Amino acid sequence: MHIDLPEKRYYSIGEVAKAFDVNTSLIRFWEKEFDVIKPKKNAKGNRKFTPEDIKNLQFIYHLVKERGFTLEGAKTHLKEEKQQTLNNFEIINKLEGIKAQLIKIKSQL
């Protein structure tokens, strides 16, 4: 899944939910369930997600929504094989981004 977010230091929970096309409650739920998601909170308690949090959310989304993992299975997978699978996932995301750009160029021709 290719997420189209502008380059920023921090993203609001609304921006993140819109990018993933899910409810904000699901993002908050995954934050509680997965230790790798640690958004910063301002004085009001609003969550601010870093690009690293976005990568982790993308990976969790991939495992749960696209590959059909249970939450427990995704947690186990993250702990045991995180580095290897995350590297493969990042490569796939880059290739999907390139593919999307090529399709866009092709449609403009």
Short mmCIF file of the C-alpha atoms (twelve columns), coordinates in Angstrom:
data_MODEL
# 
_entry.id   MODEL 
# 
loop_
_atom_site.group_PDB 
_atom_site.id 
_atom_site.type_symbol 
_atom_site.label_atom_id 
_atom_site.label_alt_id 
_atom_site.label_comp_id 
_atom_site.label_asym_id 
_atom_site.label_seq_id 
_atom_site.Cartn_x 
_atom_site.Cartn_y 
_atom_site.Cartn_z 
_atom_site.pdbx_PDB_model_num 
ATOM 1   C CA . MET A 1   0.000   0.000   0.000   1 
ATOM 2   C CA . HIS A 2   1.422   3.342   -1.048  1 
ATOM 3   C CA . ILE A 3   0.685   6.161   1.412   1 
ATOM 4   C CA . ASP A 4   0.607   9.655   -0.018  1 
ATOM 5   C CA . LEU A 5   1.603   11.987  2.815   1 
ATOM 6   C CA . PRO A 6   3.604   15.211  2.456   1 
ATOM 7   C CA . GLU A 7   7.100   15.327  3.939   1 
ATOM 8   C CA . LYS A 8   6.643   16.611  7.493   1 
ATOM 9   C CA . ARG A 9   8.136   16.043  10.918  1 
ATOM 10  C CA . TYR A 10  4.812   15.290  12.555  1 
ATOM 11  C CA . TYR A 11  1.390   14.150  11.340  1 
ATOM 12  C CA . SER A 12  -1.909  14.479  13.179  1 
ATOM 13  C CA . ILE A 13  -3.998  11.394  13.818  1 
ATOM 14  C CA . GLY A 14  -6.586  12.700  11.335  1 
ATOM 15  C CA . GLU A 15  -3.986  12.932  8.556   1 
ATOM 16  C CA . VAL A 16  -2.748  9.435   9.333   1 
ATOM 17  C CA . ALA A 17  -6.238  7.930   9.435   1 
ATOM 18  C CA . LYS A 18  -7.155  9.606   6.148   1 
ATOM 19  C CA . ALA A 19  -3.948  8.366   4.478   1 
ATOM 20  C CA . PHE A 20  -4.675  4.785   5.550   1 
ATOM 21  C CA . ASP A 21  -8.421  5.164   4.894   1 
ATOM 22  C CA . VAL A 22  -9.316  3.932   8.392   1 
ATOM 23  C CA . ASN A 23  -10.977 5.442   11.456  1 
ATOM 24  C CA . THR A 24  -8.912  7.339   14.003  1 
ATOM 25  C CA . SER A 25  -10.094 4.844   16.614  1 
ATOM 26  C CA . LEU A 26  -8.244  2.061   14.781  1 
ATOM 27  C CA . ILE A 27  -5.025  4.095   14.857  1 
ATOM 28  C CA . ARG A 28  -5.472  4.674   18.609  1 
ATOM 29  C CA . PHE A 29  -6.215  0.958   19.107  1 
ATOM 30  C CA . TRP A 30  -3.078  -0.092  17.225  1 
ATOM 31  C CA . GLU A 31  -1.088  2.423   19.276  1 
ATOM 32  C CA . LYS A 32  -2.209  0.621   22.438  1 
ATOM 33  C CA . GLU A 33  -1.642  -2.844  21.003  1 
ATOM 34  C CA . PHE A 34  1.759   -2.380  19.351  1 
ATOM 35  C CA . ASP A 35  4.765   -1.078  21.281  1 
ATOM 36  C CA . VAL A 36  6.539   0.172   18.140  1 
ATOM 37  C CA . ILE A 37  3.995   2.985   17.683  1 
ATOM 38  C CA . LYS A 38  4.841   5.785   20.080  1 
ATOM 39  C CA . PRO A 39  3.438   9.115   18.900  1 
ATOM 40  C CA . LYS A 40  4.414   12.221  20.778  1 
ATOM 41  C CA . LYS A 41  1.634   14.080  22.554  1 
ATOM 42  C CA . ASN A 42  1.384   17.820  22.988  1 
ATOM 43  C CA . ALA A 43  0.049   19.618  26.076  1 
ATOM 44  C CA . LYS A 44  -3.547  19.024  24.960  1 
ATOM 45  C CA . GLY A 45  -2.875  15.311  24.466  1 
ATOM 46  C CA . ASN A 46  -3.081  15.419  20.660  1 
ATOM 47  C CA . ARG A 47  -1.034  12.694  19.039  1 
ATOM 48  C CA . LYS A 48  1.751   13.686  16.645  1 
ATOM 49  C CA . PHE A 49  3.077   10.812  14.570  1 
ATOM 50  C CA . THR A 50  6.646   10.845  13.252  1 
ATOM 51  C CA . PRO A 51  7.671   9.414   9.863   1 
ATOM 52  C CA . GLU A 52  9.044   6.396   11.784  1 
ATOM 53  C CA . ASP A 53  5.602   5.852   13.334  1 
ATOM 54  C CA . ILE A 54  4.084   6.057   9.848   1 
ATOM 55  C CA . LYS A 55  6.471   3.337   8.587   1 
ATOM 56  C CA . ASN A 56  5.539   1.118   11.522  1 
ATOM 57  C CA . LEU A 57  1.832   1.752   10.952  1 
ATOM 58  C CA . GLN A 58  2.266   0.924   7.277   1 
ATOM 59  C CA . PHE A 59  3.923   -2.350  8.200   1 
ATOM 60  C CA . ILE A 60  1.210   -3.208  10.729  1 
ATOM 61  C CA . TYR A 61  -1.473  -2.307  8.176   1 
ATOM 62  C CA . HIS A 62  0.243   -4.577  5.651   1 
ATOM 63  C CA . LEU A 63  0.391   -7.492  8.081   1 
ATOM 64  C CA . VAL A 64  -3.141  -7.151  9.466   1 
ATOM 65  C CA . LYS A 65  -5.210  -5.829  6.566   1 
ATOM 66  C CA . GLU A 66  -3.376  -7.097  3.479   1 
ATOM 67  C CA . ARG A 67  -1.849  -10.370 4.655   1 
ATOM 68  C CA . GLY A 68  -4.615  -11.298 7.116   1 
ATOM 69  C CA . PHE A 69  -2.533  -11.674 10.277  1 
ATOM 70  C CA . THR A 70  -4.284  -11.643 13.638  1 
ATOM 71  C CA . LEU A 71  -3.124  -8.963  16.060  1 
ATOM 72  C CA . GLU A 72  -1.237  -11.555 18.098  1 
ATOM 73  C CA . GLY A 73  0.324   -12.970 14.945  1 
ATOM 74  C CA . ALA A 74  1.378   -9.509  13.820  1 
ATOM 75  C CA . LYS A 75  2.926   -8.790  17.245  1 
ATOM 76  C CA . THR A 76  4.863   -12.044 17.123  1 
ATOM 77  C CA . HIS A 77  5.982   -11.393 13.562  1 
ATOM 78  C CA . LEU A 78  7.160   -7.904  14.486  1 
ATOM 79  C CA . LYS A 79  9.214   -9.220  17.417  1 
ATOM 80  C CA . GLU A 80  10.769  -12.230 15.700  1 
ATOM 81  C CA . GLU A 81  11.397  -11.189 12.115  1 
ATOM 82  C CA . LYS A 82  11.081  -7.426  12.178  1 
ATOM 83  C CA . GLN A 83  14.365  -6.401  10.560  1 
ATOM 84  C CA . GLN A 84  14.308  -8.787  7.604   1 
ATOM 85  C CA . THR A 85  10.614  -8.355  6.868   1 
ATOM 86  C CA . LEU A 86  10.770  -4.586  7.360   1 
ATOM 87  C CA . ASN A 87  13.631  -4.314  4.853   1 
ATOM 88  C CA . ASN A 88  11.652  -6.325  2.301   1 
ATOM 89  C CA . PHE A 89  8.556   -4.227  3.016   1 
ATOM 90  C CA . GLU A 90  10.462  -0.966  2.466   1 
ATOM 91  C CA . ILE A 91  11.824  -2.233  -0.860  1 
ATOM 92  C CA . ILE A 92  8.335   -3.257  -1.975  1 
ATOM 93  C CA . ASN A 93  6.952   0.159   -0.976  1 
ATOM 94  C CA . LYS A 94  9.641   1.954   -2.971  1 
ATOM 95  C CA . LEU A 95  8.915   -0.197  -6.008  1 
ATOM 96  C CA . GLU A 96  5.171   0.446   -5.681  1 
ATOM 97  C CA . GLY A 97  5.890   4.179   -5.534  1 
ATOM 98  C CA . ILE A 98  7.971   3.954   -8.693  1 
ATOM 99  C CA . LYS A 99  5.228   1.943   -10.369 1 
ATOM 100 C CA . ALA A 100 2.629   4.576   -9.433  1 
ATOM 101 C CA . GLN A 101 4.842   7.323   -10.882 1 
ATOM 102 C CA . LEU A 102 5.366   5.377   -14.103 1 
ATOM 103 C CA . ILE A 103 1.639   4.769   -14.483 1 
ATOM 104 C CA . LYS A 104 1.027   8.478   -13.931 1 
ATOM 105 C CA . ILE A 105 3.603   9.380   -16.604 1 
ATOM 106 C CA . LYS A 106 2.096   6.834   -18.993 1 
ATOM 107 C CA . SER A 107 -1.376  8.269   -18.557 1 
ATOM 108 C CA . GLN A 108 -0.048  11.766  -19.334 1 
ATOM 109 C CA . LEU A 109 1.406   10.649  -22.656 1 
# 
